[in-house]
């Protein structure tokens, strides 16, 4: 099976690409930069361009694209970057598929548990719970709505609402552990907020299950069955 992976160079994408190849899948990558890799194809969201060769022979798409949420302060300009990098890119994928009558079986789109909004309660949100009211909730909701357009052209659509991704190298854990080198316990905010997380291996397994199981449709919360307050997380690093 051949899969188009969009956003294949980030923390999740690079791990997912490796696992897919190890399991015998062929992987095409969409990139904003020229590459000597024959399986990497160019696209430009601002110009509305995608190299159509990227779609040749693919069975489905996994969309992980989007600027890093935690990389910079959320200024007004940064919020626009976070929003447009997700909504515009997903819309371009949909419009290209529809316009060129490209036949795919599934579209798997990343999202986040930020969909439910920031909360200090211990409520365990379910997939049918309403969207939150803050910026991140709106970002996730609008991103998912763009992805759900694929349902209108009869493409099985899956939304993976991911918690904080934990891995030994890179990602949130590396940043959380950094203060320990200076004998400082890393507690963020007031320490009372809950943190929902998932290990990278479990998350990759969810994406691969979504590829193969045709009964998997719509939104899924990709988090551990346990969640901790921020101060508890810091003490367990």
C-alpha positions as CSV (number, residue, x, y, z in Angstrom):
1,X,0.0,0.0,0.0
2,X,1.2,3.5,-0.8
3,X,0.4,6.4,1.5
4,X,0.9,10.2,1.1
5,X,2.3,11.6,4.3
6,X,1.9,15.4,4.7
7,X,4.0,16.8,7.5
8,X,6.4,13.9,7.5
9,X,9.5,15.7,8.9
10,X,8.1,16.6,12.4
11,X,8.2,14.6,15.6
12,X,5.2,12.4,14.8
13,X,5.7,12.4,11.0
14,X,9.3,11.2,11.1
15,X,8.4,8.3,13.5
16,X,5.3,7.4,11.5
17,X,7.3,7.4,8.2
18,X,9.9,5.0,9.7
19,X,7.3,2.6,11.1
20,X,5.3,2.6,7.9
21,X,8.3,1.7,5.8
22,X,9.4,-0.9,8.3
23,X,5.9,-2.5,7.9
24,X,6.3,-2.6,4.1
25,X,4.3,0.5,3.1
26,X,5.4,2.8,0.4
27,X,5.4,6.5,1.5
28,X,5.2,9.7,-0.5
29,X,6.0,12.9,1.3
30,X,4.8,16.4,0.5
31,X,7.5,19.1,1.3
32,X,7.8,22.8,0.9
33,X,11.5,22.4,0.0
34,X,13.1,20.8,-3.0
35,X,14.5,17.3,-2.3
36,X,16.7,14.7,-4.1
37,X,14.5,12.0,-2.5
38,X,12.4,10.6,-5.4
39,X,9.5,9.9,-3.0
40,X,9.3,13.6,-1.9
41,X,7.2,16.0,-3.8
42,X,6.9,19.8,-3.8
43,X,3.9,21.8,-2.7
44,X,3.3,25.5,-2.0
45,X,0.3,26.4,0.0
46,X,0.4,30.1,-0.7
47,X,0.5,29.5,-4.4
48,X,-2.1,26.7,-4.3
49,X,0.3,24.3,-5.9
50,X,0.9,20.5,-5.4
51,X,2.9,18.3,-7.6
52,X,0.2,15.8,-8.8
53,X,2.8,13.1,-9.0
54,X,2.6,12.9,-5.2
55,X,-0.9,11.3,-5.6
56,X,0.1,8.6,-8.1
57,X,-0.9,5.1,-6.8
58,X,-1.7,6.2,-3.2
59,X,-4.4,4.6,-1.2
60,X,-4.8,7.4,1.3
61,X,-3.4,10.5,3.0
62,X,-2.2,11.2,6.5
63,X,-2.2,14.9,7.2
64,X,0.1,16.1,10.0
65,X,0.9,19.5,8.6
66,X,0.9,22.7,10.7
67,X,3.2,25.1,12.4
68,X,4.5,24.0,15.9
69,X,2.0,25.1,18.5
70,X,4.6,25.3,21.3
71,X,7.5,26.8,19.3
72,X,6.8,30.5,19.8
73,X,4.7,32.9,21.8
74,X,1.1,33.2,20.6
75,X,1.2,36.8,19.2
76,X,-1.6,37.8,16.8
77,X,0.7,37.1,13.9
78,X,1.7,33.7,15.3
79,X,-1.9,32.7,15.8
80,X,-2.5,33.5,12.1
81,X,0.5,31.3,11.2
82,X,-0.8,28.4,13.4
83,X,-4.3,28.8,11.9
84,X,-3.5,29.2,8.2
85,X,-0.8,26.5,8.2
86,X,-3.5,24.0,9.1
87,X,-6.7,25.2,7.5
88,X,-5.3,26.4,4.2
89,X,-3.2,23.3,3.7
90,X,-6.0,20.9,4.4
91,X,-8.3,22.9,2.1
92,X,-5.7,22.7,-0.6
93,X,-5.5,18.9,-0.3
94,X,-9.3,18.6,-0.5
95,X,-9.7,20.9,-3.4
96,X,-6.8,19.2,-5.3
97,X,-8.3,15.7,-4.7
98,X,-11.8,16.8,-5.8
99,X,-10.7,18.9,-8.8
100,X,-8.5,16.1,-10.2
101,X,-10.9,13.2,-9.3
102,X,-8.1,11.5,-7.4
103,X,-9.4,8.2,-5.9
104,X,-8.3,7.6,-2.3
105,X,-9.8,5.3,0.3
106,X,-9.1,7.3,3.5
107,X,-8.0,10.7,4.8
108,X,-6.5,10.7,8.3
109,X,-6.1,14.1,9.8
110,X,-4.3,15.1,13.0
111,X,-6.0,17.3,15.6
112,X,-5.6,17.8,19.3
113,X,-7.5,17.5,22.6
114,X,-7.3,21.2,22.7
115,X,-10.6,20.8,20.8
116,X,-12.3,20.7,24.2
117,X,-10.7,23.9,25.5
118,X,-8.5,24.5,28.5
119,X,-9.9,23.0,31.7
120,X,-8.6,22.6,35.2
121,X,-11.3,20.0,36.0
122,X,-10.8,16.2,36.0
123,X,-13.5,15.6,33.5
124,X,-12.6,12.9,31.0
125,X,-13.8,14.4,27.7
126,X,-15.5,12.0,25.2
127,X,-15.4,12.5,21.4
128,X,-19.0,13.7,21.3
129,X,-18.4,16.4,23.9
130,X,-18.8,20.0,22.6
131,X,-15.9,22.1,21.4
132,X,-14.3,24.6,23.8
133,X,-14.3,28.4,23.4
134,X,-10.6,29.4,23.4
135,X,-8.2,29.9,20.5
136,X,-6.9,26.4,20.4
137,X,-10.4,24.9,20.5
138,X,-11.4,27.0,17.5
139,X,-8.3,26.1,15.7
140,X,-8.9,22.4,16.1
141,X,-12.6,22.7,15.3
142,X,-12.0,24.6,12.1
143,X,-9.2,22.2,11.1
144,X,-11.4,19.2,11.6
145,X,-14.2,20.8,9.6
146,X,-11.9,21.3,6.6
147,X,-10.9,17.6,6.9
148,X,-14.5,16.5,7.1
149,X,-15.1,17.9,3.6
150,X,-13.6,14.6,2.4
151,X,-16.8,12.9,3.6
152,X,-18.6,14.8,0.8
153,X,-16.6,12.9,-1.8
154,X,-17.1,9.6,-0.1
155,X,-13.6,9.3,1.5
156,X,-13.4,7.7,4.9
157,X,-12.2,10.4,7.2
158,X,-10.5,10.0,10.6
159,X,-9.6,12.7,13.1
160,X,-6.9,11.9,15.7
161,X,-7.2,14.3,18.7
162,X,-3.7,13.9,20.2
163,X,-2.5,14.8,23.7
164,X,1.0,15.8,24.6
165,X,3.3,13.4,22.8
166,X,6.0,11.8,24.9
167,X,9.2,10.3,23.5
168,X,12.7,9.8,24.7
169,X,14.2,12.3,22.3
170,X,12.7,15.6,21.2
171,X,9.1,16.8,21.8
172,X,7.6,18.0,25.1
173,X,9.4,15.6,27.4
174,X,12.8,17.0,26.4
175,X,11.8,20.5,27.2
176,X,10.2,19.5,30.4
177,X,13.3,17.7,31.6
178,X,15.7,20.6,30.7
179,X,15.3,22.5,34.0
180,X,16.3,19.4,36.0
181,X,19.8,19.9,34.8
182,X,19.7,23.1,36.9
183,X,18.0,21.3,39.8
184,X,14.7,23.0,39.1
185,X,11.5,21.1,39.2
186,X,9.6,21.8,36.0
187,X,6.1,22.8,37.0
188,X,4.2,25.0,34.5
189,X,1.5,27.5,35.3
190,X,0.0,26.9,38.8
191,X,0.6,23.2,38.5
192,X,-3.0,22.3,39.0
193,X,-3.9,21.9,35.3
194,X,-4.3,18.4,34.0
195,X,-2.0,17.1,31.3
196,X,-3.3,14.4,28.9
197,X,-0.5,12.6,27.2
198,X,0.4,9.7,24.9
199,X,3.6,7.8,24.1
200,X,4.8,8.1,20.6
201,X,4.7,4.4,20.1
202,X,1.0,4.2,21.0
203,X,0.2,7.2,18.8
204,X,1.9,5.6,15.8
205,X,-0.1,2.4,16.5
206,X,-3.3,4.4,16.4
207,X,-2.5,5.9,13.0
208,X,-1.6,2.5,11.6
209,X,-4.8,1.0,12.9
210,X,-6.8,3.9,11.3
211,X,-5.2,3.0,8.0
212,X,-6.2,-0.7,8.1
213,X,-9.5,-0.7,10.0
214,X,-12.3,0.6,7.7
215,X,-14.6,0.8,10.8
216,X,-12.5,3.6,12.2
217,X,-14.3,6.8,11.2
218,X,-14.6,10.3,12.7
219,X,-12.9,11.7,15.8
220,X,-10.8,9.7,18.3
221,X,-9.1,10.9,21.4
222,X,-5.4,9.7,21.3
223,X,-4.4,9.9,25.0
224,X,-3.3,7.7,27.8
225,X,-6.1,6.3,30.0
226,X,-4.5,8.2,32.9
227,X,-3.9,12.0,33.3
228,X,-1.9,13.9,35.8
229,X,-1.8,17.4,37.1
230,X,1.2,19.4,35.9
231,X,3.0,19.3,39.4
232,X,2.6,15.5,39.5
233,X,4.1,15.2,36.0
234,X,7.1,17.3,37.0
235,X,7.8,15.2,40.0
236,X,7.8,12.0,38.0
237,X,10.3,13.1,35.4
